Amino acid sequence: MSDLLFVVIIVVFFLLARMFVRACDRIIGADEEATTPTATAPTPTEPKQVAA
């Protein structure tokens, strides 16, 4: 029974966290920078050797 209670508490916690994020997105808007690629994104470069 305690295992089931633990699972229910974990599920409720994540549902509340998701609702909190959605509420914050409504207030301040979605993070556009993280969701859309930009033309100024850095291109990958060759790694530099810093030690022998």
Legacy VTK file of the C-alpha trace (Angstrom):
# vtk DataFile Version 3.0
C-alpha trace
ASCII
DATASET POLYDATA
POINTS 52 float
0.000 0.000 0.000
2.835 2.396 0.791
4.327 1.759 -2.674
1.083 2.813 -4.315
0.917 5.927 -2.153
4.501 6.792 -3.129
3.706 6.442 -6.844
0.588 8.581 -6.470
2.552 11.295 -4.661
5.237 11.297 -7.375
2.639 11.519 -10.163
0.823 14.351 -8.406
4.121 16.190 -7.897
4.984 16.049 -11.602
1.462 17.091 -12.598
1.698 20.105 -10.291
5.121 20.975 -11.706
3.742 20.812 -15.243
0.825 23.046 -14.280
3.255 25.521 -12.701
5.361 25.683 -15.885
2.261 26.198 -18.024
1.058 28.977 -15.724
4.455 30.679 -15.930
4.426 30.363 -19.732
1.044 32.091 -19.815
2.309 34.911 -17.618
5.691 35.612 -19.230
5.357 33.758 -22.536
7.172 30.742 -23.894
10.936 30.746 -24.201
11.227 31.497 -27.925
15.024 31.407 -27.933
15.200 27.783 -26.839
12.522 26.503 -29.223
13.436 28.168 -32.519
16.794 27.793 -34.255
18.540 31.014 -35.200
20.808 31.874 -38.083
23.457 33.089 -35.661
23.830 29.744 -33.934
27.490 28.856 -33.415
28.916 26.231 -35.720
30.799 23.301 -34.245
34.575 23.627 -34.402
37.444 21.238 -34.018
38.492 20.674 -30.407
41.713 22.357 -29.369
44.439 20.462 -27.550
45.107 22.288 -24.292
47.510 19.906 -22.530
50.217 17.508 -23.609
LINES 1 53
52 0 1 2 3 4 5 6 7 8 9 10 11 12 13 14 15 16 17 18 19 20 21 22 23 24 25 26 27 28 29 30 31 32 33 34 35 36 37 38 39 40 41 42 43 44 45 46 47 48 49 50 51
